[in-house]
């Protein structure tokens, strides 16, 4: 029988991996990335989850967000110098994700 705490722990780990995946994509590309491109790169993370995490990263100074008043609206994210300081911590995680990726 599944223990509720075990299920919550698994969900917590998956959430952390999603968050690390967002930072990793921005870190590797090191250029402005449109929201839709970022969303495709971190699939299956939902749009709502990505929006929330991106706003938290922006508030913490890890990424910068640039909105353009166009139709349709365009928003680009770029990793900041502070976010780049996480590169050494993210590289092993990225390697593990590549090694154990599900095709």
N, C-alpha and C positions, 0 to 999 in steps of 0.2 A: 504494500500500500504506500502511495506517495505521501510523504510528509510535506505539510504546507511550507515549512521553513526551507526544505530542500528545493521545492518548486520556486520559491521566492529567491533563493540564492542563485539558481540557474537563470532566472529572468534578470537578476541584477548583473550577472556576468555578461549576458547577451547585451544588455543596455550599455555596459562599459565598452564592450567590443564595438558597438555601433558608434559610440562617441569617439573612440580611438580611431575608427575608420574614417570619420569625417576629418579629424585633424591630420591623419596620415595622408589623405588625398590632397588636402591643401598644402601640406608640407612637401610632398613629392613634386607636385606641379609648380609650386612657388610662383604662381601667377594668378591673375584674377580669373575666377571661375563663376560662371552663371549658376544661379540656384538650380535650374533644371538639369544642368550637367552634373552638379554635385549630387543631386537626388538620384540620378541614374547610377552614379558611381558607388553610392552607399546603399543601393537597393538590397534588401527589402525594407529599409527604414522608411517609415511613413512621412508624408509631407509635414504633418503636425510635429512629429518628433524632431525632424531635421530643423524646422523653423525654431522650435524651442531651444534645441542645443546650439544652433547658430547664434541666437540672441544671447545665450549665456556666454558663449565664447567671445562675442563682441563686448559684452559687459566686463569680462575679465581681461580684455586687452589681447586675447589670443588671435583674433581675426578682425579684419576691418570689413565693413559692409558699405557698399556704394549703391544707392538706388538711383534710377534714371526715370524721369517723368515721361515715359513713352507708352504707347499702346501696342501690344500688351506691355505691362510694367516689366522692367528689367532690373534685376538685383544681382550684383556680383560680390563675391567674397574673396578675400585674399589674406593669407597668413601674415601676421605682423612679425616684427623682430622678436618680440616676446614669445610668440608662438613658435618661431624657429628655434628657440632655445630648447624646445622639447624634442628636437630632431634625434638626438642621441638616445633618448628613451623610446621614441616611436619606431626607430629602425628595426630593433629585434621583434617588435610586435608585428610590423609590416611583413618581415621575413616569415614569421610564423604563419601569418594569414595567407601568404602566397604558397607556402609549403603545404598547408592543410586546406587549401581552397577546394570547395565543392564545385565540380564541373557541371 
